[in-house]
Amino acid sequence: MLANDPTWTRVPLIVSFPDTARFTETYGFAGNSGRVNLEGQLLRPAQPSSTVYVFMHPTSTLQLLPMPMALADRGLHVLCAASRYPKNDSALIMEKVAIDLGRWLDYARNELGYAKVVLVGWSGGGSLSLFYQAQAENPTITHTPAGDEVNLVEAGLKPADGVIFIAAHLSRAETLTEWLDPSVLDELNPDRRDPSLDIYAPDCPDQPPYSPAFIARFRAAQVARNRKITNWCLDTLERLKARGGPEQERAFVVHRTMCDVRWFDTSIDPNDRKPGWSYMGDPRTVNVGPVGLARYTTLRSWLSQWSYDLSNAKGPMNARLISRSPVLQIENNADEAVPATHNPTIAAALATPDKDYLRIPHATHYYLGQPEQLKSCLDTLTDWSRRHRLLDE
């Protein structure tokens, strides 16, 4: 155990299960010897509880972030669960991540002994939680968008007892599309750009505040670029399959993936956000840097997690399949990572009648330096949990 706070301890966990992959997806040892090995941490207070709050992000590890630790500081038991793609989404398949999350929920109930399991979908974990809960309530998916069998109908996914959606976006596919730089004309040469759509260029003919016509053209070009990459992935996979040789997959680079008119025109989808800024810093720098969304990916991974039309993990689509579970949504009104339209869109799509919504003014994505906003989030979370009999009195 690694001590973090005198009121709770970190307990390292491993969940391992057999899996036979057609080929090695990622470098490392997460899937060696025909097994998937998942790592996580239980943030366990001294006071026992029959409830655990499970955090999972498709690609990140969350045990050192403020939100899980704040719940543990409150005396809540928190499981920070990693998928088989920790800190590496280049080959991530969302359908396999859903299986990983199901294994963690089974482990929490059957091995750790928790009677109630609550999914906390923070940031990119929000759409994952919706995806998982939708397939646990109404399983429909048997194959990935690339046509590979990943059968969620027969995976035995069991619904969480409740879902909490905090500072979370629509999905990786939809968010990326809203951030794709539509000026890129050649995916192999990002210097070939349409100057009329290059909003980061000083001589771009359209400047903020942008006209409705320009915004519509900009958004349409973003979707068109996503579809162009998707079609190239589908065509390339078909060629590789037709060859029948050793090459079954291909990696590629997606340039310029952090470009949104909202960052420089706050009259678009207005909220309390800081102008000219993104959750990773200056978007003009991130747009051309090495750490942007989807910067390194594979054919199958693009189709599963980034394709605007084909991804199975899109938020509104899955929200419409959740009809029985209680859901709490918490929107941070100064969120520099989640556009202002995303949470209302999820709220409107949720089929469950048992849904609550809180908007926290001036709250940023991480609540850094915002103890009052963080307290409002935690107070709402614990009150909602108790009202739904998900948390011990």
C-alpha positions as CSV (number, residue, x, y, z in Angstrom):
1,M,0.0,0.0,0.0
2,L,1.1,3.5,-0.8
3,A,0.1,6.0,1.9
4,N,-1.5,9.2,0.5
5,D,-3.6,10.6,3.3
6,P,-4.0,9.6,7.0
7,T,-7.7,9.0,6.4
8,W,-7.4,6.6,3.4
9,T,-4.9,4.3,1.7
10,R,-4.1,3.3,-1.8
11,V,-4.5,-0.4,-2.6
12,P,-2.9,-1.5,-5.9
13,L,-5.2,-4.0,-7.8
14,I,-4.8,-6.2,-10.9
15,V,-7.6,-7.8,-12.9
16,S,-6.4,-10.5,-15.3
17,F,-8.4,-12.5,-17.8
18,P,-7.7,-14.5,-21.0
19,D,-7.9,-12.9,-24.4
20,T,-6.6,-14.0,-27.8
21,A,-5.8,-11.0,-30.0
22,R,-5.3,-11.5,-33.7
23,F,-2.2,-9.3,-33.5
24,T,-0.3,-7.2,-31.0
25,E,-2.1,-3.9,-30.6
26,T,0.2,-1.9,-28.4
27,Y,3.8,-2.0,-27.2
28,G,4.2,-3.4,-23.7
29,F,3.0,-6.2,-21.5
30,A,-0.6,-5.4,-20.9
31,G,-1.7,-8.3,-23.1
32,N,1.2,-10.7,-23.0
33,S,0.8,-14.4,-22.9
34,G,-2.7,-14.4,-24.2
35,R,-4.1,-12.5,-21.2
36,V,-5.3,-9.0,-20.6
37,N,-3.9,-7.5,-17.4
38,L,-5.6,-4.4,-16.0
39,E,-4.1,-2.3,-13.3
40,G,-6.0,0.0,-10.9
41,Q,-6.1,1.5,-7.4
42,L,-8.6,1.4,-4.7
43,L,-8.7,4.6,-2.6
44,R,-10.0,3.0,0.6
45,P,-10.9,5.1,3.7
46,A,-10.7,3.5,7.1
47,Q,-14.5,3.6,7.5
48,P,-16.1,0.6,5.7
49,S,-18.7,1.1,3.0
50,S,-20.9,-1.1,0.9
51,T,-20.6,1.4,-2.0
52,V,-17.7,2.1,-4.4
53,Y,-17.4,4.8,-7.0
54,V,-15.7,3.6,-10.1
55,F,-13.7,5.9,-12.3
56,M,-12.4,4.8,-15.7
57,H,-11.2,6.9,-18.7
58,P,-10.6,5.0,-22.0
59,T,-6.9,5.8,-22.0
60,S,-5.9,7.7,-18.9
61,T,-5.2,6.6,-15.4
62,L,-7.1,8.8,-12.9
63,Q,-5.8,7.9,-9.4
64,L,-3.7,11.0,-9.1
65,L,-6.3,13.5,-10.3
66,P,-8.2,15.9,-8.0
67,M,-11.7,14.4,-8.4
68,P,-11.1,10.8,-7.2
69,M,-8.9,12.0,-4.3
70,A,-11.5,14.5,-3.3
71,L,-14.1,11.7,-3.0
72,A,-11.7,9.7,-0.9
73,D,-11.1,12.7,1.3
74,R,-14.9,12.7,1.9
75,G,-14.7,9.1,3.1
76,L,-16.1,7.6,-0.1
77,H,-14.5,4.4,-1.5
78,V,-13.1,5.0,-4.9
79,L,-11.9,2.5,-7.5
80,C,-9.7,4.1,-10.2
81,A,-9.7,1.4,-13.0
82,A,-7.4,1.5,-16.0
83,S,-8.3,-0.1,-19.4
84,R,-5.9,-2.3,-21.4
85,Y,-4.7,0.9,-23.1
86,P,-3.3,3.0,-20.2
87,K,-1.8,6.3,-21.4
88,N,-1.8,5.1,-25.0
89,D,-4.8,5.5,-27.2
90,S,-3.0,4.9,-30.5
91,A,-4.7,1.5,-31.0
92,L,-7.6,1.8,-28.6
93,I,-10.8,-0.1,-29.4
94,M,-13.8,1.3,-27.5
95,E,-15.6,-2.0,-27.5
96,K,-12.7,-3.7,-25.8
97,V,-12.6,-0.9,-23.2
98,A,-16.3,-1.6,-22.4
99,I,-15.3,-5.3,-21.7
100,D,-12.5,-4.1,-19.4
101,L,-14.9,-1.9,-17.5
102,G,-17.3,-4.8,-17.1
103,R,-14.5,-6.9,-15.6
104,W,-13.7,-4.1,-13.1
105,L,-17.4,-3.9,-12.0
106,D,-17.5,-7.7,-11.6
107,Y,-14.3,-7.5,-9.5
108,A,-15.7,-4.7,-7.3
109,R,-18.8,-6.7,-6.5
110,N,-17.5,-10.3,-6.4
111,E,-13.9,-9.9,-5.1
112,L,-14.0,-6.6,-3.2
113,G,-17.5,-7.2,-1.8
114,Y,-19.2,-3.9,-2.6
115,A,-23.0,-4.2,-2.8
116,K,-23.4,-0.9,-4.8
117,V,-21.3,0.2,-7.7
118,V,-21.6,3.7,-9.1
119,L,-19.9,4.7,-12.3
120,V,-18.4,8.2,-12.2
121,G,-17.8,9.3,-15.8
122,W,-15.4,12.3,-15.4
123,S,-14.1,14.0,-18.6
124,G,-13.5,11.4,-21.3
125,G,-14.9,8.8,-18.9
126,G,-18.4,10.3,-19.3
127,S,-19.1,9.0,-22.7
128,L,-17.5,5.7,-21.8
129,S,-19.9,5.3,-18.8
130,L,-22.8,6.0,-21.1
131,F,-21.5,3.5,-23.6
132,Y,-21.0,0.8,-21.0
133,Q,-24.3,1.4,-19.3
134,A,-26.2,1.4,-22.6
135,Q,-24.7,-1.9,-23.6
136,A,-25.2,-3.4,-20.1
137,E,-28.9,-2.4,-20.2
138,N,-29.6,-3.1,-23.9
139,P,-26.7,-5.0,-25.5
140,T,-26.6,-4.7,-29.3
141,I,-23.0,-4.6,-30.4
142,T,-21.2,-7.8,-31.7
143,H,-18.5,-6.2,-33.9
144,T,-16.3,-3.2,-34.1
145,P,-16.8,-0.6,-36.9
146,A,-13.9,-2.4,-38.7
147,G,-15.9,-5.6,-38.7
148,D,-13.8,-7.4,-36.0
149,E,-15.8,-9.5,-33.5
150,V,-16.0,-8.0,-30.1
151,N,-19.3,-9.3,-28.8
152,L,-20.9,-7.1,-26.1
153,V,-24.1,-9.0,-26.3
154,E,-22.5,-12.2,-24.9
155,A,-20.0,-10.4,-22.7
156,G,-22.3,-10.5,-19.6
157,L,-22.0,-6.8,-18.9
158,K,-23.9,-5.9,-15.7
159,P,-25.3,-2.4,-15.3
160,A,-23.9,-0.1,-12.6
161,D,-26.3,0.9,-9.9
162,G,-26.1,4.5,-11.0
163,V,-24.1,6.8,-13.3
164,I,-22.6,10.2,-12.5
165,F,-21.5,12.4,-15.5
166,I,-19.0,15.1,-14.4
167,A,-17.3,17.6,-16.7
168,A,-17.8,15.2,-19.5
169,H,-18.0,15.7,-23.3
170,L,-20.3,14.0,-25.9
171,S,-17.7,11.5,-27.0
172,R,-14.2,11.2,-28.4
173,A,-15.5,11.1,-31.9
174,E,-17.8,14.1,-31.7
175,T,-15.4,16.2,-29.7
176,L,-12.5,15.5,-32.0
177,T,-14.6,16.4,-35.0
178,E,-15.5,19.8,-33.4
179,W,-11.7,20.4,-32.9
180,L,-10.4,19.2,-36.2
181,D,-8.6,21.9,-38.2
182,P,-10.7,22.1,-41.4
183,S,-8.1,24.0,-43.3
184,V,-6.0,20.8,-43.9
185,L,-6.3,19.8,-47.5
186,D,-3.7,17.0,-47.6
187,E,-3.4,14.5,-44.7
188,L,0.1,13.7,-45.7
189,N,1.2,17.3,-45.9
190,P,-0.4,19.6,-43.3
191,D,1.3,22.6,-44.9
192,R,-1.2,22.4,-47.7
193,R,-4.2,24.3,-46.2
194,D,-7.2,26.3,-47.3
195,P,-6.3,29.9,-46.2
196,S,-10.0,30.8,-46.0
197,L,-10.5,28.3,-43.1
198,D,-7.2,28.7,-41.4
199,I,-8.4,30.7,-38.3
200,Y,-5.0,30.6,-36.7
201,A,-3.4,32.5,-39.6
202,P,-3.2,36.3,-39.0
203,D,-4.4,36.9,-42.6
204,C,-7.5,34.6,-42.4
205,P,-10.2,36.6,-44.2
206,D,-12.7,35.8,-41.4
207,Q,-12.0,37.1,-37.9
208,P,-13.9,36.9,-34.6
209,P,-16.7,37.5,-34.0
210,Y,-17.4,35.0,-36.8
211,S,-20.5,35.2,-39.0
212,P,-23.1,32.4,-38.9
213,A,-22.3,31.6,-42.5
214,F,-18.6,31.1,-41.8
215,I,-19.3,29.0,-38.7
216,A,-21.6,26.7,-40.7
217,R,-18.9,26.4,-43.4
218,F,-16.2,25.7,-40.8
219,R,-18.3,23.0,-39.1
220,A,-19.2,21.3,-42.3
221,A,-15.6,21.2,-43.4
222,Q,-14.6,19.6,-40.0
223,V,-17.2,16.8,-40.5
224,A,-16.0,16.4,-44.1
225,R,-12.4,16.0,-43.0
226,N,-13.4,13.3,-40.4
227,R,-15.3,11.4,-43.1
228,K,-12.4,11.7,-45.5
229,I,-10.1,10.0,-43.0
230,T,-12.8,7.4,-42.2
231,N,-13.2,6.5,-45.8
232,W,-9.5,6.2,-46.2
233,C,-9.3,3.9,-43.2
234,L,-12.1,1.7,-44.6
235,D,-10.5,1.5,-48.1
236,T,-7.0,0.7,-46.6
237,L,-8.4,-2.1,-44.4
238,E,-10.1,-3.6,-47.4
239,R,-6.9,-3.5,-49.4
240,L,-4.9,-5.1,-46.6
241,K,-7.5,-7.9,-46.2
242,A,-7.6,-8.5,-49.9
243,R,-3.8,-9.0,-49.9
244,G,-3.9,-11.6,-47.2
245,G,-0.4,-10.9,-46.2
246,P,1.2,-10.3,-42.8
247,E,0.2,-6.6,-42.7
248,Q,-3.2,-6.5,-41.0
249,E,-3.1,-3.0,-39.5
250,R,-1.5,0.3,-40.2
251,A,-0.6,3.3,-38.0
252,F,-0.8,6.9,-39.2
253,V,-0.6,10.5,-38.0
254,V,-3.5,12.9,-37.9
255,H,-2.2,16.5,-38.1
256,R,-3.8,19.6,-36.6
257,T,-6.6,18.4,-34.3
258,M,-7.1,21.4,-31.9
259,C,-9.0,24.1,-33.8
260,D,-12.4,25.5,-32.8
261,V,-14.0,28.8,-33.5
262,R,-15.4,28.8,-29.9
263,W,-12.0,29.4,-28.4
264,F,-11.6,32.8,-30.0
265,D,-15.3,33.8,-30.2
266,T,-17.0,33.4,-26.8
267,S,-20.3,34.5,-28.2
268,I,-20.5,31.1,-29.8
269,D,-22.1,28.7,-27.2
270,P,-21.4,31.2,-24.4
271,N,-20.4,30.2,-20.9
272,D,-17.9,31.3,-18.3
273,R,-14.8,29.9,-20.1
274,K,-11.5,31.7,-20.5
275,P,-11.2,33.0,-24.1
276,G,-8.3,31.9,-26.3
277,W,-7.6,28.8,-24.1
278,S,-8.1,25.1,-24.1
279,Y,-7.6,22.5,-21.4
280,M,-4.2,21.7,-22.8
281,G,-3.1,25.3,-23.1
282,D,-2.9,27.7,-26.1
283,P,-4.9,25.8,-28.8
284,R,-2.7,27.3,-31.5
285,T,0.3,25.5,-30.0
286,V,-1.5,22.3,-29.2
287,N,-2.9,22.2,-32.8
288,V,0.5,21.5,-34.2
289,G,2.1,19.8,-31.2
290,P,2.7,16.1,-30.6
291,V,0.1,15.5,-27.9
292,G,-3.2,16.5,-29.7
293,L,-6.2,14.2,-29.8
294,A,-5.9,11.3,-32.2
295,R,-2.4,12.5,-33.2
296,Y,-1.2,8.9,-33.5
297,T,-3.7,6.2,-34.4
298,T,-4.4,3.1,-36.3
299,L,-7.1,2.2,-38.9
300,R,-9.2,0.2,-36.5
301,S,-8.8,2.6,-33.7
302,W,-9.8,5.6,-35.8
303,L,-13.0,3.8,-36.8
304,S,-13.8,2.7,-33.2
305,Q,-13.0,5.9,-31.2
306,W,-12.7,8.8,-33.6
307,S,-15.0,8.2,-36.6
308,Y,-17.9,10.7,-36.5
309,D,-20.2,8.4,-38.4
310,L,-19.1,4.9,-37.3
311,S,-18.0,5.0,-33.6
312,N,-20.3,3.1,-31.3
313,A,-19.4,5.2,-28.3
314,K,-21.1,8.5,-29.3
315,G,-22.8,10.0,-26.3
316,P,-26.3,10.9,-27.4
317,M,-26.8,7.6,-29.2
318,N,-26.0,5.7,-26.0
319,A,-27.9,8.1,-23.7
320,R,-31.0,7.2,-25.6
321,L,-30.5,3.5,-24.7
322,I,-30.3,4.2,-20.9
323,S,-33.9,3.8,-19.7
324,R,-33.7,2.3,-16.2
325,S,-30.7,3.8,-14.4
326,P,-30.5,6.9,-12.3
327,V,-28.1,9.5,-13.8
328,L,-26.6,12.6,-12.3
329,Q,-25.0,15.2,-14.6
330,I,-22.7,18.0,-13.4
331,E,-21.7,20.6,-15.9
332,N,-18.8,23.0,-15.1
333,N,-19.8,26.3,-16.7
334,A,-16.2,27.4,-17.3
335,D,-15.0,24.1,-18.5
336,E,-12.1,24.6,-20.9
337,A,-12.3,21.0,-22.2
338,V,-16.1,20.4,-22.6
339,P,-18.1,22.7,-25.0
340,A,-21.1,24.3,-23.5
341,T,-23.5,22.5,-25.8
342,H,-22.5,19.0,-24.8
343,N,-24.1,18.5,-21.4
344,P,-27.5,19.8,-22.5
345,T,-27.4,17.5,-25.5
346,I,-26.8,14.5,-23.3
347,A,-29.6,15.6,-20.9
348,A,-32.1,15.8,-23.7
349,A,-31.1,12.4,-25.1
350,L,-31.2,10.4,-21.8
351,A,-34.2,8.1,-21.9
352,T,-34.2,7.5,-18.2
353,P,-36.8,9.5,-16.3
354,D,-34.6,9.5,-13.2
355,K,-32.1,12.2,-14.1
356,D,-30.7,15.2,-12.2
357,Y,-28.7,18.1,-13.5
358,L,-26.4,20.7,-11.9
359,R,-24.6,23.5,-13.6
360,I,-21.8,25.0,-11.5
361,P,-21.0,28.6,-12.4
362,H,-17.3,29.5,-13.1
363,A,-16.2,25.9,-12.5
364,T,-13.3,24.8,-14.7
365,H,-12.4,21.3,-15.8
366,Y,-10.2,20.3,-12.9
367,Y,-11.5,22.7,-10.2
368,L,-7.9,23.8,-9.7
369,G,-7.9,26.6,-7.1
370,Q,-11.7,26.4,-6.8
371,P,-12.6,24.8,-3.4
372,E,-16.1,26.2,-3.4
373,Q,-17.0,24.8,-6.8
374,L,-15.5,21.4,-5.9
375,K,-17.5,21.4,-2.7
376,S,-20.7,22.1,-4.7
377,C,-19.9,19.1,-6.9
378,L,-19.2,16.8,-4.0
379,D,-22.2,17.9,-1.9
380,T,-24.5,17.3,-4.9
381,L,-22.9,13.9,-5.6
382,T,-23.2,12.6,-2.0
383,D,-26.8,14.0,-1.6
384,W,-27.9,12.4,-4.9
385,S,-26.3,9.1,-3.8
386,R,-28.1,9.1,-0.5
387,R,-31.4,10.0,-2.0
388,H,-31.1,7.1,-4.4
389,R,-30.0,4.8,-1.6
390,L,-26.7,4.2,-3.2
391,L,-24.7,5.4,-0.2
392,D,-24.8,4.4,3.4
393,E,-26.1,7.0,5.9
